């Protein structure tokens, strides 16, 4: 079993130590192949916002860095931990750059086999904002998010009080257990309401724009996701109510897109 940790930090600080604790907990149960990618140590350039990856395909991106290598590492893993400290109420700049370089995956999701765990640390505030943001992005990419955990830490203010240490340990234990359970299960769990809505929200523009958006249209067509009877990205049971709600959202978006196309010619 292969676990990849995408670490949005230049140093092995509090977030790294929390990830290490998760590794220790999991390896007490089963042997795993564990790999860290320290984003500060890889070649990753700022996205230029040229839309080439959206319009033509990521293979035409003018930037030559390690982004495609990181994509492959995520594909090869059974589970991925996305770990970042809180910087100014949000993910670190390194993590944001990593996400921006893979933003085309929001249009063409793919990581449906992999399980994800989201990890962050902060001195006081920002944990909820970071967990919410990463949960949104990673779910849209296709990952099954199995656990989210934020721990409190001090960068320069000395050791934590004992109750904080206990709280952090309990959170890490629970997150590691949920992550491990999902890894052992292997199969994809039923999608939640927002997961189903993401599918329909993605299908609406691709279906209406067609060859106007060639890379997206080819990808969705090849996956069979534009077929009318398709309910989700992968073949798992979908709650009928979720499907109905998603269908209404898709219908509304398609109407808006058709109107915009008519008015702009």
C-alpha positions as CSV (number, residue, x, y, z in Angstrom):
1,X,0.0,0.0,0.0
2,X,1.4,3.4,-1.0
3,X,0.8,6.6,0.8
4,X,1.9,9.9,-0.6
5,X,2.2,13.1,1.5
6,X,2.1,16.4,-0.4
7,X,3.7,18.7,2.1
8,X,3.0,22.4,1.6
9,X,5.9,23.6,3.7
10,X,9.6,24.4,3.3
11,X,10.5,22.8,6.5
12,X,9.8,19.8,8.7
13,X,7.8,21.6,11.3
14,X,4.6,21.1,13.1
15,X,2.6,19.9,10.1
16,X,5.3,17.4,9.2
17,X,5.4,16.1,12.7
18,X,1.6,15.6,12.7
19,X,2.0,13.7,9.4
20,X,4.7,11.6,11.0
21,X,2.4,10.7,13.9
22,X,-0.2,9.6,11.4
23,X,2.4,7.4,9.7
24,X,3.4,5.9,13.1
25,X,-0.3,5.1,13.9
26,X,-0.9,3.5,10.5
27,X,2.3,1.5,10.5
28,X,1.5,0.0,13.9
29,X,-1.4,-1.7,12.0
30,X,-0.1,-2.5,8.5
31,X,3.1,-2.0,6.5
32,X,2.9,0.9,4.1
33,X,5.2,2.5,1.6
34,X,5.3,6.1,2.7
35,X,6.7,9.0,0.6
36,X,6.9,12.7,1.3
37,X,6.9,15.3,-1.4
38,X,8.2,18.6,0.1
39,X,6.8,21.2,-2.3
40,X,9.6,23.5,-1.3
41,X,12.1,21.0,-2.8
42,X,10.5,20.4,-6.2
43,X,10.5,22.5,-9.3
44,X,7.0,24.1,-9.4
45,X,6.4,27.4,-11.2
46,X,3.5,29.8,-10.9
47,X,0.6,29.2,-13.2
48,X,0.5,31.9,-15.9
49,X,-3.3,31.8,-16.3
50,X,-3.0,31.2,-20.1
51,X,-5.9,28.7,-20.1
52,X,-3.9,26.4,-22.5
53,X,-4.4,23.4,-20.2
54,X,-8.2,24.1,-20.1
55,X,-8.6,24.8,-23.9
56,X,-6.2,22.4,-25.5
57,X,-4.9,20.0,-22.8
58,X,-2.3,19.9,-20.1
59,X,0.2,18.4,-22.5
60,X,0.3,21.8,-24.2
61,X,1.2,23.8,-21.0
62,X,4.2,26.0,-21.7
63,X,5.6,25.5,-18.2
64,X,8.2,22.8,-17.9
65,X,8.4,21.8,-14.2
66,X,7.6,18.9,-11.9
67,X,3.8,19.2,-12.0
68,X,3.3,16.2,-14.3
69,X,5.6,14.1,-12.1
70,X,3.5,15.0,-9.1
71,X,0.3,14.1,-10.9
72,X,1.7,10.7,-11.7
73,X,2.8,10.2,-8.1
74,X,-0.8,10.9,-7.0
75,X,-2.1,8.4,-9.6
76,X,0.4,5.7,-8.4
77,X,-0.6,6.1,-4.7
78,X,-3.4,4.4,-2.9
79,X,-3.8,7.3,-0.5
80,X,-2.7,10.9,-0.5
81,X,-2.3,13.2,2.5
82,X,-2.6,16.9,1.6
83,X,-0.8,18.7,4.4
84,X,-0.2,22.4,4.9
85,X,0.3,24.9,7.7
86,X,-2.2,27.8,8.0
87,X,-0.7,30.9,6.5
88,X,-2.8,34.1,6.9
89,X,-6.0,32.1,7.3
90,X,-5.4,30.0,4.2
91,X,-3.2,27.3,2.7
92,X,0.5,28.1,2.3
93,X,1.7,29.7,-0.9
94,X,3.4,26.4,-1.9
95,X,0.2,24.5,-1.6
96,X,-1.8,27.1,-3.5
97,X,0.8,27.0,-6.3
98,X,0.5,23.2,-6.4
99,X,-3.3,23.5,-6.6
100,X,-3.1,26.2,-9.3
101,X,-0.8,24.1,-11.4
102,X,-3.3,21.3,-11.3
103,X,-6.4,23.4,-11.7
104,X,-7.4,21.8,-15.0
105,X,-8.3,18.7,-13.0
106,X,-11.3,20.6,-11.7
107,X,-12.6,20.4,-15.3
108,X,-11.3,16.8,-15.9
109,X,-11.4,14.9,-12.5
110,X,-9.6,11.6,-12.3
111,X,-8.5,10.4,-8.8
112,X,-11.5,8.2,-8.0
113,X,-9.5,5.2,-6.8
114,X,-7.4,7.2,-4.3
115,X,-8.4,8.0,-0.7
116,X,-7.4,11.4,0.7
117,X,-6.7,12.8,4.2
118,X,-6.5,16.5,4.7
119,X,-4.1,17.8,7.4
120,X,-3.3,21.3,8.7
121,X,-1.8,23.0,11.7
122,X,-2.2,26.5,13.2
123,X,-1.3,28.5,16.2
124,X,-4.8,29.8,16.8
125,X,-7.2,30.4,13.8
126,X,-7.6,29.4,10.2
127,X,-8.0,25.6,10.5
128,X,-11.6,25.5,9.5
129,X,-11.0,27.7,6.5
130,X,-8.1,25.6,5.2
131,X,-9.9,22.3,5.8
132,X,-13.0,23.6,4.0
133,X,-11.0,24.9,1.0
134,X,-8.9,21.7,0.6
135,X,-12.0,19.5,1.0
136,X,-13.7,21.4,-1.9
137,X,-10.7,21.2,-4.2
138,X,-9.7,17.6,-3.5
139,X,-13.3,16.3,-3.9
140,X,-13.7,18.0,-7.2
141,X,-10.4,16.4,-8.3
142,X,-12.2,13.0,-7.6
143,X,-10.6,11.9,-4.4
144,X,-12.7,10.3,-1.7
145,X,-11.9,12.5,1.3
146,X,-11.9,10.1,4.3
147,X,-10.7,12.4,7.1
148,X,-9.9,16.1,7.8
149,X,-7.8,17.0,10.8
150,X,-6.4,20.3,12.1
151,X,-4.1,20.4,15.1
152,X,-2.9,23.4,17.2
153,X,0.7,24.2,17.5
154,X,3.1,27.0,18.5
155,X,5.8,28.2,16.2
156,X,7.7,30.3,18.7
157,X,5.6,30.5,21.9
158,X,7.0,27.4,23.5
159,X,5.4,24.0,24.3
160,X,1.6,23.4,24.1
161,X,-0.4,22.9,27.3
162,X,-1.1,19.3,28.2
163,X,-4.8,19.5,27.2
164,X,-3.9,20.7,23.7
165,X,-1.4,17.8,23.3
166,X,-4.1,15.3,24.3
167,X,-6.6,16.9,21.9
168,X,-4.1,16.8,19.0
169,X,-3.3,13.1,19.7
170,X,-7.0,12.2,19.8
171,X,-7.7,14.0,16.5
172,X,-4.7,12.3,14.8
173,X,-5.7,8.9,16.1
174,X,-9.2,9.3,14.7
175,X,-8.1,10.7,11.3
176,X,-5.5,7.9,10.9
177,X,-8.1,5.2,11.8
178,X,-10.7,6.6,9.3
179,X,-8.0,6.9,6.6
180,X,-6.8,3.3,7.2
181,X,-10.3,1.9,7.2
182,X,-11.0,3.5,3.8
183,X,-7.7,2.2,2.4
184,X,-8.5,-1.3,3.6
185,X,-12.0,-1.1,2.1
186,X,-10.6,-0.1,-1.2
187,X,-13.9,0.3,-2.9
188,X,-15.5,3.7,-3.5
189,X,-18.1,4.8,-1.0
190,X,-21.4,6.3,-2.0
191,X,-21.1,9.9,-3.1
192,X,-22.6,12.6,-0.9
193,X,-25.0,15.3,-2.2
194,X,-22.2,17.8,-3.0
195,X,-20.2,15.1,-4.8
196,X,-23.3,14.4,-7.0
197,X,-23.8,18.1,-7.6
198,X,-20.2,18.5,-8.6
199,X,-20.8,15.9,-11.3
200,X,-23.8,17.7,-12.7
201,X,-22.2,21.1,-12.5
202,X,-19.3,19.8,-14.5
203,X,-21.4,18.1,-17.1
204,X,-23.6,21.1,-17.9
205,X,-21.0,23.3,-19.5
206,X,-19.2,20.4,-21.2
207,X,-22.4,19.1,-22.7
208,X,-23.5,22.5,-23.9
209,X,-20.2,23.9,-25.1
210,X,-19.2,20.7,-26.9
211,X,-16.4,21.3,-29.4
212,X,-16.1,24.9,-28.2
213,X,-14.2,23.3,-25.3
214,X,-12.4,20.5,-27.1
215,X,-10.2,19.2,-24.3
216,X,-13.0,18.9,-21.8
217,X,-15.4,17.6,-24.3
218,X,-13.1,14.8,-25.5
219,X,-12.2,13.8,-21.9
220,X,-15.8,13.6,-20.8
221,X,-16.9,11.8,-23.9
222,X,-14.1,9.2,-23.6
223,X,-15.1,8.6,-20.0
224,X,-18.8,8.1,-21.0
225,X,-19.9,10.9,-18.6
226,X,-22.1,12.7,-21.1
227,X,-24.4,9.7,-21.5
228,X,-27.8,10.6,-20.3
229,X,-28.2,7.7,-17.9
230,X,-24.9,8.4,-16.2
231,X,-25.4,9.4,-12.5
232,X,-21.9,9.9,-11.3
233,X,-18.3,9.7,-12.4
234,X,-17.9,6.1,-11.3
235,X,-20.4,3.2,-11.1
236,X,-21.5,3.3,-7.4
237,X,-25.0,3.6,-6.0
238,X,-26.3,7.2,-6.0
239,X,-29.1,8.4,-3.7
240,X,-32.1,9.0,-5.9
241,X,-32.8,12.3,-4.1
242,X,-29.2,13.5,-4.7
243,X,-29.6,12.5,-8.4
244,X,-32.8,14.5,-8.7
245,X,-31.3,17.6,-7.1
246,X,-28.2,17.3,-9.2
247,X,-30.3,17.0,-12.3
248,X,-32.2,20.1,-11.5
249,X,-29.0,22.0,-11.0
250,X,-27.7,20.7,-14.3
251,X,-30.9,21.7,-16.1
252,X,-30.7,25.2,-14.8
253,X,-27.1,25.7,-15.7
254,X,-27.6,24.3,-19.2
255,X,-30.4,26.9,-19.7
256,X,-28.1,29.7,-18.6
257,X,-25.3,28.5,-20.8
258,X,-27.6,28.3,-23.9
259,X,-28.9,31.8,-23.2
260,X,-25.3,33.1,-23.0
261,X,-24.4,31.4,-26.2
262,X,-27.4,32.9,-28.0
263,X,-26.7,36.4,-26.8
264,X,-23.0,36.3,-27.6
265,X,-23.4,34.5,-30.9
